[in-house]
């Protein structure tokens, strides 16, 4: 099986979509990332990443109904596909293996 490669921000976006579940759409994905990571994120950056993850088959999307709060415009909702879930599991496994391989003294504070 071919391993899925995700960039760091792709991983953050994919995880955030999984966290938000059925309520994942552009604006609240952006807000959730900013809240959880403490870093400012542009909506256009998130939007581009969502499109790229959908092209890779890690996300699927569907249009929701029009809402008055959005001036009658519809929201595009994203969900993680089975390929996206596998990619997240692979990334988690690799990170865990790397952290477990790290010598304990590496993270000890110097002079402490």
C-alpha positions, 0 to 999 in steps of 0.5 A: 500500500502506498503511504500517504504523505501530508504536509504539517498544515495539511495534517492540521486541517485534516485533523480539524475537519475530523474534530468538527465532524459534520459541522466542518466548513471553511470559516469554522475550520479556520477559527478552530485551527486558530483557537487550537494552535494559537496561530493566525491562519488565513481563510484562503490558506485553509480553503486552498488546503481543503481543495488539495486534500479533496483532490488527494481523496482525503476529504469529500464535500457537499453543499449545505442549504442557503442561510440568511446569515450568509446572505442566501449563500450555501456552505460547503461542508467537508468530511474525512474519507476512509483514505483520510482516516488512514492517512491520519492513522499513518501520520500518528504512527510515524510520529509516535515511532519517532517520539519513542525512538528519541533518547530521553536525555535529548529533551532534558533541560540543560543545567537544570 
